[in-house]
Amino acid sequence: PDTSELARIYGELEFRTFLKRLNDVAADTAVAAPKVEAEGVMGSLFDMPQVAENQTGIDVARFDETTASYRTLDSVSEVERFVGSLQGVAQIGVASYATGECDMTSRWHGIAVATSPGNAVYIVLPGDAEQRRQMVTAIAPLFQSSTTVVVSHDVKREMILLRREGVMFTAPYFDTGIAHYLLEPEMNHALPRLAAAMLAYHTLDYDNESRLSKKGEMLPAGEEAKRLCEMADVTLRLHRPLLDRIDSDGLRHLMDDIELPLVGVLADMEWTGVRIDVHALAELQRRFSTQLRAMEEEAYRLAGTTFNIASPSQVGEVLFGRLQLDPKAKRTKKGGYSTTEEILDKYRDAHPLVGLILDIRGLRKLLTTYIEALPAMINPATGKIHTTYNQTVTATGRISSANPNLQNIPIRTDNGREIRRAFIADPGCVFMSADYSQIELRVIADISGDKDMIDAFVSDVDIHQATAAKIYHESLESVTPEQRAKAKTANFGIIYGISAFGLAQRLRIPRAEAKELIDGYFRTYPHIREYIAESIEKAKSQGYVTTIMGRKRMLPDINSANAVVRGYAERNAVNAPIQGSAADIIKVAMISVARHFRERGLKSRMIMQVHDELIFNIVPEELAEVQEIVTADMMGAYKGKVPLEVSSGVGHNWLEAH
């Protein structure tokens, strides 16, 4: 085999295990080349050592303590002198050592600061309260300078850690993780991977898979300074190549005007948190537990036997073995019956037990994921929960959240909606919810230029009713609720590539009727079909698609010979610009709202973002002003052919406000 070419491909695709195997083979068979040093040339941290690894053509460097100038500072006077020496420095790289996944509760041990390639210091934060206060005061100027750019791989974490110590982060900043996310949204953004891909450097953590993705892990004792200094050093080195690629790819507007300003907005939201009514959750737990027991008893009656409903294998045996719902039922690799939600949903009409099992699973998930888990997530110091917002997780550009995941709280069922009742305003305040109405449909109407769809939105008629009227050749007043429901499913499903088979399953109608519904939809909105075809063709020619604000979604599989893989990429080519544009719009709105709140000195706060919805904790006397700001900023976040529409509600909890 051509090991050099294999190594190049493995490195490009980040096949780290294959690379290691290739190295092992090379180490066993190759004779190490003699070390050659160029006369008069000083080595550096990123020089490639001449070892057997080079026999495979893997030109990478690793940490070299003889060339890296890393120091530990543990006295206030040393730190003050160091910080004072940085006046006029253009950029510094920083990396915090904090154990614990949540920034609001993690323990901050120290911070590394890199001043130039190969030069960094690790500043130890003492445990003693007074000594710690003095040390934090000494480092504070680093994060409050108006001229030095702070380069971090997770700048939001630094913002929150500093704020917990009483320091507001006001310096200009650059986030290498976010920059790489804009360039390669579907790739892994862990710092060791970026260093390998962009600097041909393997960090000390490169071979430790857990540390490539796990946040807040404890480091080996005695290695904190070395590892953190390396992280700060690598982060600083990444700044220029990432910025150059951001510029060359035309992503500077997204970086400077949306993603970086959003970091501070999300940090403020995480810091503020949201209050939870534990008594309401306790009541829900009692009610849902009683309901669950009754549902389980009914399931046993329908099955004619008792079984473990939480066991996929036992559910499969009951449905497909005992009740014989389908002799050709799909099996898993281990030979059991597949009982995933997607599979069972196909059999919902075959037997009442199937729907009941799905409902039981849904109720159990609500209990374990939210009702029982939320009280344990309350920060004892604040009395609130503080979710973590992520900017670099979803390939579409949407914000995600974790601990808890607010995006997954179900709203389509009565039980799911009840959980929102437990999210309450601060004492004396009210909840306000503001969300975009049908923003994705408005976006596709705008970018496709379909006149009939645009006219429907501009005329402020019900888009689903208007669609049904055209498909079924009825007047608006004659459209039945069933026709509107089918048109609604078509509106959202067809633009995301749903097939006649999929639409038939979702609506539980014959496939011929579903096909006619799709054909009627495209007759109604012919430019939507043109948009779909053009999006796919554009993706095939350039390898990516873009949102209305220039965000890229890379689609390397768009020309795949595998029809399934290619089909998935084609669906992404159609829906990524729509979802991504909606994500960009709400991000712009959030930045504007936060800026206007700050400029007017409001006490009200934006506390949650869920899909197309923003949630606020409102001081009552500011309600009218907040409603005016939020509505104007959300509607003004994008000006196109179709006006954006925003609805808002007020209540004492999230359910009342939504």
C-alpha positions as CSV (number, residue, x, y, z in Angstrom):
1,P,0.0,0.0,0.0
2,D,1.0,3.6,-0.6
3,T,1.3,4.5,3.1
4,S,2.0,8.2,2.3
5,E,-1.2,8.6,0.4
6,L,-3.1,6.6,2.9
7,A,-1.8,8.8,5.7
8,R,-2.7,11.9,3.8
9,I,-6.3,10.7,3.3
10,Y,-6.6,9.4,6.9
11,G,-5.4,12.8,8.2
12,E,-7.8,14.7,6.0
13,L,-10.8,12.6,7.1
14,E,-9.6,12.6,10.8
15,F,-9.5,8.7,10.8
16,R,-7.3,8.8,14.0
17,T,-7.5,5.1,14.7
18,F,-6.4,4.2,11.2
19,L,-3.6,6.7,11.4
20,K,-2.4,5.1,14.6
21,R,-2.4,1.7,13.1
22,L,-0.5,3.0,10.1
23,N,2.1,4.5,12.5
24,D,2.4,1.3,14.5
25,V,3.1,-0.7,11.3
26,A,5.7,2.0,10.2
27,A,7.3,1.9,13.6
28,D,7.7,-1.9,13.5
29,T,9.1,-2.0,10.0
30,A,10.8,1.3,9.2
31,V,14.3,2.4,10.3
32,A,14.2,5.8,11.9
33,A,15.8,8.5,9.7
34,P,18.8,10.3,11.2
35,K,18.0,13.6,12.8
36,V,19.0,16.5,10.6
37,E,19.1,20.0,11.8
38,A,19.5,23.0,9.6
39,E,22.6,25.0,10.6
40,G,21.8,28.2,12.4
41,V,18.0,27.5,12.6
42,M,16.4,27.5,16.0
43,G,13.8,24.8,16.7
44,S,10.2,25.8,17.7
45,L,7.3,24.1,19.5
46,F,5.8,23.1,16.2
47,D,8.9,21.6,14.6
48,M,8.4,18.1,13.3
49,P,10.7,15.6,15.1
50,Q,12.4,13.1,12.8
51,V,10.8,9.9,14.1
52,A,9.4,6.8,12.5
53,E,6.0,8.6,12.3
54,N,7.5,10.6,9.4
55,Q,8.0,7.4,7.5
56,T,4.2,7.4,6.8
57,G,4.3,10.9,5.5
58,I,2.4,12.3,8.6
59,D,4.1,15.6,8.9
60,V,2.9,16.6,12.4
61,A,4.6,18.1,15.5
62,R,4.0,17.4,19.1
63,F,4.7,19.2,22.4
64,D,8.4,19.8,23.0
65,E,9.2,21.1,26.5
66,T,12.7,22.1,25.3
67,T,11.3,24.7,22.9
68,A,8.1,25.8,24.6
69,S,8.4,28.6,27.1
70,Y,5.7,27.9,29.5
71,R,5.7,29.3,33.1
72,T,3.4,29.1,36.2
73,L,2.5,32.2,38.1
74,D,1.1,31.8,41.5
75,S,1.7,35.2,43.2
76,V,-0.3,38.4,42.8
77,S,2.8,40.5,42.2
78,E,4.1,38.2,39.4
79,V,0.7,38.3,37.7
80,E,0.5,42.1,38.0
81,R,3.9,42.5,36.4
82,F,2.9,40.0,33.6
83,V,-0.4,41.7,32.9
84,G,1.3,45.1,32.9
85,S,3.8,43.9,30.3
86,L,0.9,43.1,27.9
87,Q,-0.2,46.7,27.2
88,G,-0.2,47.2,23.5
89,V,-0.3,43.5,22.6
90,A,-2.7,42.9,19.7
91,Q,-3.9,39.4,20.7
92,I,-3.7,37.0,23.6
93,G,-4.8,33.4,23.6
94,V,-6.5,32.2,26.8
95,A,-7.6,28.8,28.1
96,S,-9.4,28.2,31.4
97,Y,-9.1,25.2,33.6
98,A,-12.5,24.6,35.2
99,T,-13.8,21.2,36.3
100,G,-17.5,20.6,35.8
101,E,-19.7,20.7,32.7
102,C,-21.8,23.6,33.7
103,D,-20.1,27.0,33.7
104,M,-22.4,28.4,36.4
105,T,-21.3,25.7,38.9
106,S,-17.9,24.5,37.7
107,R,-14.8,25.0,39.9
108,W,-12.3,27.4,38.3
109,H,-8.7,26.4,39.0
110,G,-6.7,28.6,36.8
111,I,-6.2,30.3,33.4
112,A,-3.4,30.2,30.8
113,V,-2.5,33.2,28.7
114,A,-0.4,32.9,25.5
115,T,1.3,36.0,24.3
116,S,3.1,34.7,21.2
117,P,3.7,31.3,19.6
118,G,5.5,29.1,22.1
119,N,5.1,31.6,25.0
120,A,2.5,31.2,27.7
121,V,1.9,31.4,31.4
122,Y,-0.5,29.5,33.7
123,I,-2.0,31.6,36.5
124,V,-3.1,29.6,39.5
125,L,-6.3,30.8,41.2
126,P,-6.0,30.3,45.0
127,G,-8.7,28.6,47.0
128,D,-8.5,31.2,49.8
129,A,-11.2,33.8,49.2
130,E,-9.2,36.9,49.9
131,Q,-6.1,35.7,47.9
132,R,-8.4,34.6,45.1
133,R,-10.0,38.1,45.0
134,Q,-6.6,39.7,44.7
135,M,-5.6,37.3,41.9
136,V,-8.8,37.9,40.0
137,T,-8.3,41.6,40.3
138,A,-4.8,41.3,38.9
139,I,-6.0,39.4,35.8
140,A,-9.1,41.5,35.2
141,P,-7.4,44.1,33.0
142,L,-6.7,41.3,30.4
143,F,-10.5,41.1,29.8
144,Q,-11.3,44.8,30.1
145,S,-8.8,46.2,27.6
146,S,-10.2,48.0,24.6
147,T,-7.3,47.2,22.4
148,T,-6.2,43.6,23.0
149,V,-8.3,40.9,21.4
150,V,-8.9,37.9,23.6
151,V,-8.7,34.7,21.6
152,S,-10.4,31.7,23.2
153,H,-11.8,28.3,22.1
154,D,-14.9,28.9,24.3
155,V,-15.1,32.6,25.2
156,K,-18.6,32.3,26.7
157,R,-17.1,30.1,29.4
158,E,-14.5,32.8,30.3
159,M,-17.3,35.4,30.4
160,I,-19.3,33.4,32.9
161,L,-16.4,32.3,35.0
162,L,-15.2,35.9,35.3
163,R,-18.6,37.2,36.1
164,R,-18.9,34.7,38.9
165,E,-15.8,36.3,40.3
166,G,-17.3,39.8,39.9
167,V,-15.5,40.7,36.6
168,M,-17.4,41.8,33.5
169,F,-15.7,40.8,30.2
170,T,-15.7,43.9,28.0
171,A,-12.6,43.3,25.8
172,P,-12.9,42.5,22.1
173,Y,-12.8,38.8,21.5
174,F,-12.5,36.0,18.9
175,D,-13.7,32.4,19.4
176,T,-11.8,29.8,17.4
177,G,-14.5,27.2,17.9
178,I,-17.2,29.4,16.4
179,A,-14.9,30.4,13.5
180,H,-14.3,26.8,12.6
181,Y,-18.0,26.1,13.0
182,L,-18.8,28.7,10.3
183,L,-16.2,27.1,8.0
184,E,-17.0,23.5,8.7
185,P,-20.4,23.3,10.4
186,E,-20.6,19.5,10.3
187,M,-17.1,18.8,11.5
188,N,-15.8,18.2,15.1
189,H,-14.7,21.5,16.6
190,A,-12.6,20.2,19.4
191,L,-9.4,22.1,19.8
192,P,-7.1,19.1,19.4
193,R,-8.7,18.3,16.0
194,L,-8.4,21.9,14.8
195,A,-4.8,21.9,15.8
196,A,-4.2,18.7,13.8
197,A,-6.1,19.9,10.8
198,M,-4.9,23.5,10.6
199,L,-1.5,23.5,12.3
200,A,-0.3,20.0,11.7
201,Y,0.2,19.7,15.4
202,H,-1.0,17.0,17.8
203,T,-1.8,18.3,21.3
204,L,-1.1,16.4,24.5
205,D,-4.8,15.5,24.5
206,Y,-5.0,14.4,20.8
207,D,-4.8,10.7,21.5
208,N,-7.3,10.9,24.5
209,E,-10.7,10.5,22.8
210,S,-12.6,11.4,26.0
211,R,-10.9,14.8,26.3
212,L,-11.6,15.6,22.6
213,S,-15.3,16.1,23.5
214,K,-15.8,16.1,27.2
215,K,-15.9,19.5,28.8
216,G,-14.7,20.2,32.4
217,E,-12.8,17.0,32.9
218,M,-10.2,16.8,35.7
219,L,-6.6,16.9,34.4
220,P,-3.8,14.7,35.6
221,A,-2.2,16.2,38.7
222,G,0.9,18.2,38.0
223,E,0.1,18.6,34.3
224,E,-2.4,21.5,34.5
225,A,0.1,24.2,33.6
226,K,1.6,22.4,30.6
227,R,-1.7,21.3,29.1
228,L,-3.4,24.7,29.6
229,C,-0.5,26.7,28.3
230,E,-0.5,24.4,25.2
231,M,-4.2,25.0,24.7
232,A,-3.8,28.8,25.0
233,D,-0.8,28.7,22.7
234,V,-2.6,26.6,20.1
235,T,-5.7,28.8,20.3
236,L,-3.6,31.9,19.6
237,R,-1.9,30.2,16.7
238,L,-5.3,29.3,15.2
239,H,-6.5,32.9,15.2
240,R,-4.8,34.1,12.0
241,P,-5.4,31.0,9.7
242,L,-9.1,30.9,10.8
243,L,-9.6,34.6,10.3
244,D,-8.0,34.3,6.8
245,R,-10.3,31.5,5.8
246,I,-13.3,33.4,7.2
247,D,-12.4,36.3,5.0
248,S,-11.7,34.2,1.9
249,D,-15.0,32.3,2.3
250,G,-17.0,35.6,2.7
251,L,-18.1,34.8,6.2
252,R,-16.8,37.9,8.0
253,H,-20.3,39.5,8.2
254,L,-21.7,36.4,9.9
255,M,-18.7,36.2,12.3
256,D,-18.5,39.9,13.3
257,D,-22.1,40.9,13.2
258,I,-24.0,37.8,14.3
259,E,-22.0,34.9,15.9
260,L,-19.5,36.8,18.0
261,P,-22.0,39.4,19.3
262,L,-24.4,36.5,20.1
263,V,-21.8,35.0,22.5
264,G,-22.3,37.8,25.0
265,V,-26.1,37.7,24.6
266,L,-26.1,33.9,25.4
267,A,-23.8,34.4,28.3
268,D,-26.2,36.9,29.8
269,M,-29.1,34.5,29.3
270,E,-27.2,31.7,30.9
271,W,-26.2,33.9,33.8
272,T,-29.8,35.1,34.4
273,G,-31.3,31.7,34.3
274,V,-35.0,30.8,34.7
275,R,-37.0,30.1,37.9
276,I,-38.7,26.7,38.3
277,D,-41.8,26.0,40.3
278,V,-40.9,22.8,42.2
279,H,-44.3,22.5,43.7
280,A,-45.9,22.4,40.2
281,L,-43.4,19.8,39.2
282,A,-44.2,17.7,42.2
283,E,-47.9,17.8,41.4
284,L,-47.2,16.8,37.8
285,Q,-45.1,13.9,39.1
286,R,-47.9,12.6,41.2
287,R,-50.5,13.1,38.5
288,F,-48.4,11.6,35.7
289,S,-47.3,8.6,37.9
290,T,-50.9,7.8,38.6
291,Q,-51.8,8.2,34.9
292,L,-48.8,6.0,33.9
293,R,-49.9,3.1,36.2
294,A,-53.4,3.2,34.7
295,M,-52.0,3.1,31.2
296,E,-49.7,0.2,32.0
297,E,-52.6,-1.8,33.4
298,E,-54.6,-1.1,30.3
299,A,-51.6,-2.3,28.2
300,Y,-51.5,-5.6,30.1
301,R,-55.2,-6.1,29.5
302,L,-54.8,-5.4,25.7
303,A,-51.8,-7.7,25.5
304,G,-53.4,-10.5,27.5
305,T,-50.3,-10.7,29.7
306,T,-48.0,-8.7,31.8
307,F,-44.6,-7.6,30.3
308,N,-41.9,-5.0,30.8
309,I,-43.1,-2.1,28.6
310,A,-39.6,-0.5,29.0
311,S,-38.0,-3.6,27.4
312,P,-37.9,-3.3,23.5
313,S,-37.4,-7.0,23.2
314,Q,-40.4,-7.9,25.3
315,V,-42.5,-5.3,23.5
316,G,-41.5,-6.8,20.2
317,E,-42.4,-10.3,21.4
318,V,-45.8,-9.2,22.5
319,L,-46.7,-7.2,19.4
320,F,-45.1,-9.4,16.7
321,G,-44.8,-12.8,18.4
322,R,-47.9,-13.0,20.6
323,L,-50.3,-10.6,18.7
324,Q,-48.8,-11.4,15.2
325,L,-49.3,-7.8,14.0
326,D,-46.9,-8.4,11.0
327,P,-45.2,-11.8,10.1
328,K,-42.6,-9.8,8.2
329,A,-41.8,-7.3,11.0
330,K,-38.3,-5.8,10.9
331,R,-35.8,-7.4,13.1
332,T,-32.6,-6.1,14.7
333,K,-29.1,-7.5,14.1
334,K,-29.5,-9.6,17.2
335,G,-32.6,-11.2,15.9
336,G,-35.2,-9.4,18.0
337,Y,-38.0,-7.3,16.7
338,S,-37.3,-3.6,16.1
339,T,-39.6,-1.5,18.2
340,T,-38.3,2.0,17.6
341,E,-40.8,4.9,17.6
342,E,-40.5,5.2,13.9
343,I,-41.3,1.5,13.4
344,L,-44.2,1.4,15.9
345,D,-45.8,4.5,14.5
346,K,-46.4,2.5,11.3
347,Y,-48.5,0.0,13.3
348,R,-50.4,2.5,15.3
349,D,-53.7,1.7,13.5
350,A,-53.1,-2.1,13.5
351,H,-53.8,-2.5,17.3
352,P,-54.7,-0.1,20.1
353,L,-51.8,-1.5,22.2
354,V,-49.3,0.1,19.8
355,G,-50.5,3.6,20.3
356,L,-50.7,3.0,24.1
357,I,-47.1,1.8,24.3
358,L,-46.0,4.9,22.4
359,D,-48.0,7.1,24.8
360,I,-46.5,5.3,27.8
361,R,-43.0,5.9,26.4
362,G,-43.7,9.6,25.9
363,L,-45.0,10.0,29.4
364,R,-42.1,8.2,30.9
365,K,-39.7,10.4,29.0
366,L,-41.4,13.5,30.3
367,L,-41.1,12.2,33.9
368,T,-37.5,11.3,33.7
369,T,-36.1,14.0,31.4
370,Y,-37.9,17.0,32.9
371,I,-40.3,16.5,35.8
372,E,-37.9,14.5,37.9
373,A,-34.7,16.0,36.5
374,L,-35.4,19.7,36.6
375,P,-35.5,20.2,40.4
376,A,-32.0,18.6,40.6
377,M,-30.7,21.1,38.1
378,I,-31.6,24.1,40.3
379,N,-28.5,26.1,41.2
380,P,-28.6,26.4,45.0
381,A,-26.8,29.8,44.8
382,T,-29.4,31.3,42.5
383,G,-32.5,29.2,43.0
384,K,-32.8,28.9,39.2
385,I,-31.8,26.5,36.4
386,H,-29.1,27.8,34.0
387,T,-29.2,25.9,30.7
388,T,-26.1,26.0,28.5
389,Y,-26.6,27.4,25.0
390,N,-24.5,26.0,22.2
391,Q,-23.6,27.8,19.0
392,T,-21.5,25.1,17.4
393,V,-23.7,21.9,17.5
394,T,-26.4,22.0,14.8
395,A,-25.2,22.1,11.2
396,T,-28.2,24.4,10.3
397,G,-27.0,27.3,12.5
398,R,-29.8,26.9,15.0
399,I,-28.9,27.4,18.7
400,S,-29.1,24.3,20.8
401,S,-29.3,23.9,24.6
402,A,-28.3,21.3,27.2
403,N,-28.8,20.6,30.9
404,P,-31.7,21.0,30.4
405,N,-32.4,20.8,26.6
406,L,-35.1,23.4,26.3
407,Q,-35.5,22.7,22.6
408,N,-37.0,19.3,23.2
409,I,-39.8,20.1,25.6
410,P,-42.8,18.8,23.7
411,I,-45.6,21.2,23.0
412,R,-47.9,19.1,20.8
413,T,-49.4,17.1,23.6
414,D,-51.3,18.3,26.6
415,N,-48.9,16.6,29.0
416,G,-45.9,18.1,27.3
417,R,-47.4,21.6,27.5
418,E,-48.0,21.2,31.2
419,I,-44.3,21.2,31.8
420,R,-44.2,24.8,30.7
421,R,-46.4,25.7,33.6
422,A,-43.4,25.0,35.9
423,F,-41.3,27.7,34.2
424,I,-42.2,30.8,36.2
425,A,-41.3,34.5,36.4
426,D,-39.3,36.0,39.2
427,P,-41.4,37.3,42.2
428,G,-43.3,40.4,41.2
429,C,-42.5,39.9,37.5
430,V,-44.3,38.4,34.6
431,F,-43.4,36.0,31.7
432,M,-43.5,37.2,28.1
433,S,-43.2,35.0,25.1
434,A,-42.7,36.3,21.6
435,D,-42.4,34.0,18.6
436,Y,-42.3,34.1,14.8
437,S,-45.4,33.0,12.9
438,Q,-44.6,30.4,10.2
439,I,-41.1,31.9,9.7
440,E,-39.8,29.0,7.6
441,L,-42.7,29.2,5.2
442,R,-42.2,33.0,4.9
443,V,-38.5,32.4,4.2
444,I,-39.2,30.0,1.4
445,A,-41.8,32.3,-0.1
446,D,-39.2,35.0,-0.1
447,I,-36.3,33.1,-1.5
448,S,-38.3,31.2,-4.1
449,G,-40.2,34.3,-5.2
450,D,-43.4,32.3,-5.6
451,K,-46.0,35.0,-6.3
452,D,-49.1,33.2,-5.0
453,M,-47.4,32.3,-1.7
454,I,-46.1,35.8,-1.3
455,D,-49.5,37.3,-2.0
456,A,-51.1,35.0,0.6
457,F,-48.7,36.2,3.3
458,V,-48.9,39.9,2.2
459,S,-52.7,39.7,2.3
460,D,-52.4,38.3,5.8
461,V,-54.6,35.3,5.1
462,D,-54.1,31.9,6.8
463,I,-51.4,30.3,4.6
464,H,-52.7,26.8,5.3
465,Q,-56.2,27.7,4.5
466,A,-55.1,29.5,1.4
467,T,-53.0,26.5,0.3
468,A,-56.0,24.1,0.9
469,A,-58.3,26.4,-1.1
470,K,-56.0,26.3,-4.1
471,I,-55.3,22.6,-3.9
472,Y,-58.9,21.6,-3.5
473,H,-60.3,24.3,-5.7
474,E,-62.5,25.7,-2.9
475,S,-63.2,29.2,-1.6
476,L,-61.4,30.2,1.6
477,E,-64.6,30.0,3.5
478,S,-65.4,26.5,2.2
479,V,-62.1,24.9,3.3
480,T,-62.8,22.2,5.9
481,P,-60.6,21.7,9.0
482,E,-59.5,18.4,7.6
483,Q,-58.4,20.0,4.3
484,R,-56.5,22.7,6.2
485,A,-54.7,20.1,8.3
486,K,-53.6,18.2,5.1
487,A,-52.5,21.5,3.5
488,K,-50.5,22.4,6.6
489,T,-48.7,19.0,6.5
490,A,-48.0,19.6,2.8
491,N,-46.7,23.1,3.4
492,F,-44.1,21.9,6.0
493,G,-43.5,18.5,4.6
494,I,-43.1,19.0,0.9
495,I,-40.5,21.7,1.1
496,Y,-38.4,19.3,3.2
497,G,-38.6,16.6,0.6
498,I,-41.4,14.4,1.9
499,S,-42.4,11.7,-0.6
500,A,-45.9,10.5,-1.4
501,F,-45.2,7.5,0.7
502,G,-44.1,9.6,3.7
503,L,-47.0,12.0,3.3
504,A,-49.5,9.1,3.1
505,Q,-48.1,7.7,6.3
506,R,-48.1,11.0,8.1
507,L,-51.7,11.8,7.1
508,R,-52.9,8.2,7.1
509,I,-54.3,8.5,3.6
510,P,-53.9,6.3,0.4
511,R,-50.6,6.9,-1.4
512,A,-52.5,7.9,-4.6
513,E,-54.3,10.7,-2.6
514,A,-50.9,11.8,-1.1
515,K,-49.4,12.0,-4.6
516,E,-52.3,14.1,-5.9
517,L,-51.9,16.3,-2.9
518,I,-48.2,16.9,-3.7
519,D,-49.0,17.4,-7.4
520,G,-51.7,19.9,-6.5
521,Y,-49.3,21.7,-4.1
522,F,-46.7,22.2,-6.9
523,R,-49.4,23.3,-9.3
524,T,-50.4,25.9,-6.7
525,Y,-46.9,27.1,-6.0
526,P,-44.8,26.3,-9.1
527,H,-41.9,28.4,-8.0
528,I,-41.4,26.1,-5.0
529,R,-40.6,23.2,-7.3
530,E,-38.2,25.4,-9.3
531,Y,-36.5,26.5,-6.0
532,I,-36.1,22.8,-5.0
533,A,-34.5,21.9,-8.4
534,E,-32.3,25.0,-8.4
535,S,-31.1,24.4,-4.9
536,I,-30.1,20.8,-5.7
537,E,-28.3,21.8,-8.9
538,K,-26.4,24.6,-7.2
539,A,-25.3,22.3,-4.4
540,K,-24.1,19.7,-7.0
541,S,-22.0,22.4,-8.8
542,Q,-20.5,24.1,-5.8
543,G,-20.7,21.6,-3.0
544,Y,-22.7,23.7,-0.6
545,V,-25.7,25.9,-0.2
546,T,-26.1,29.2,1.7
547,T,-28.7,31.0,3.8
548,I,-30.0,34.5,3.0
549,M,-27.2,35.9,5.2
550,G,-24.4,33.8,3.7
551,R,-24.1,30.9,6.2
552,K,-22.8,27.8,4.4
553,R,-23.9,24.2,4.7
554,M,-21.3,21.9,3.1
555,L,-22.8,19.0,1.2
556,P,-19.9,16.6,0.2
557,D,-22.3,13.7,-0.5
558,I,-24.5,15.7,-3.0
559,N,-22.9,13.8,-6.0
560,S,-22.6,10.4,-4.3
561,A,-23.3,7.3,-6.4
562,N,-25.3,5.9,-3.4
563,A,-28.9,7.0,-4.0
564,V,-29.8,7.0,-0.3
565,V,-26.8,9.1,0.7
566,R,-27.3,11.4,-2.3
567,G,-31.0,11.8,-1.5
568,Y,-30.3,12.8,2.1
569,A,-27.8,15.5,0.8
570,E,-30.4,16.7,-1.7
571,R,-33.0,17.2,1.1
572,N,-30.4,19.1,3.0
573,A,-29.7,21.2,0.0
574,V,-33.4,22.3,0.0
575,N,-34.0,22.7,3.7
576,A,-30.7,24.0,5.0
577,P,-31.1,27.5,3.5
578,I,-34.6,27.7,5.0
579,Q,-33.8,26.5,8.5
580,G,-30.5,28.3,8.5
581,S,-32.0,31.6,7.3
582,A,-34.6,31.3,10.1
583,A,-31.8,30.7,12.6
584,D,-29.9,33.7,11.3
585,I,-33.0,35.9,11.6
586,I,-33.7,35.1,15.2
587,K,-30.0,35.5,16.1
588,V,-30.1,39.0,14.6
589,A,-33.2,39.7,16.6
590,M,-31.7,38.5,19.9
591,I,-28.7,40.8,19.4
592,S,-30.8,43.8,18.6
593,V,-33.2,43.2,21.6
594,A,-30.2,42.8,24.0
595,R,-28.6,46.0,22.7
596,H,-31.8,48.0,23.1
597,F,-32.4,46.6,26.6
598,R,-28.9,47.7,27.5
599,E,-29.1,51.1,25.9
600,R,-32.4,51.9,27.7
601,G,-31.2,50.5,31.0
602,L,-34.1,48.0,31.4
603,K,-34.3,45.6,34.3
604,S,-36.3,43.1,32.2
605,R,-34.3,40.2,30.8
606,M,-34.3,37.8,27.9
607,I,-34.0,34.4,29.5
608,M,-34.7,31.7,27.0
609,Q,-34.6,30.9,23.3
610,V,-36.5,27.9,22.0
611,H,-36.7,27.4,18.2
612,D,-38.5,30.5,16.9
613,E,-39.5,31.8,20.3
614,L,-37.9,34.2,22.7
615,I,-38.9,34.3,26.4
616,F,-38.5,37.2,28.8
617,N,-38.7,37.9,32.5
618,I,-40.5,41.3,32.6
619,V,-40.7,43.9,35.3
620,P,-44.4,44.9,35.0
621,E,-43.8,48.7,34.6
622,E,-41.5,47.9,31.6
623,L,-44.0,45.6,29.8
624,A,-45.3,48.0,27.2
625,E,-41.8,49.2,26.3
626,V,-40.4,45.6,26.1
627,Q,-43.3,44.5,23.9
628,E,-42.5,47.5,21.6
629,I,-38.8,46.7,21.4
630,V,-39.1,43.0,21.0
631,T,-41.8,43.2,18.3
632,A,-39.9,45.8,16.3
633,D,-36.6,44.1,16.6
634,M,-37.9,40.6,15.7
635,M,-39.9,42.0,12.7
636,G,-37.0,44.1,11.6
637,A,-34.3,41.4,11.7
638,Y,-34.8,40.7,8.0
639,K,-36.5,42.7,5.3
640,G,-37.6,40.7,2.3
641,K,-40.6,40.3,0.0
642,V,-42.6,38.7,2.8
643,P,-43.1,40.6,6.1
644,L,-42.2,38.8,9.3
645,E,-45.0,38.3,11.8
646,V,-44.5,38.2,15.6
647,S,-47.1,37.2,18.2
648,S,-46.6,37.7,21.9
649,G,-48.3,36.7,25.1
650,V,-48.0,37.5,28.8
651,G,-48.6,35.3,31.9
652,H,-47.2,34.2,35.2
653,N,-45.6,31.1,33.6
654,W,-44.5,29.9,30.2
655,L,-47.7,28.0,29.5
656,E,-49.8,31.1,30.1
657,A,-47.5,33.3,28.1
658,H,-47.2,31.1,25.0
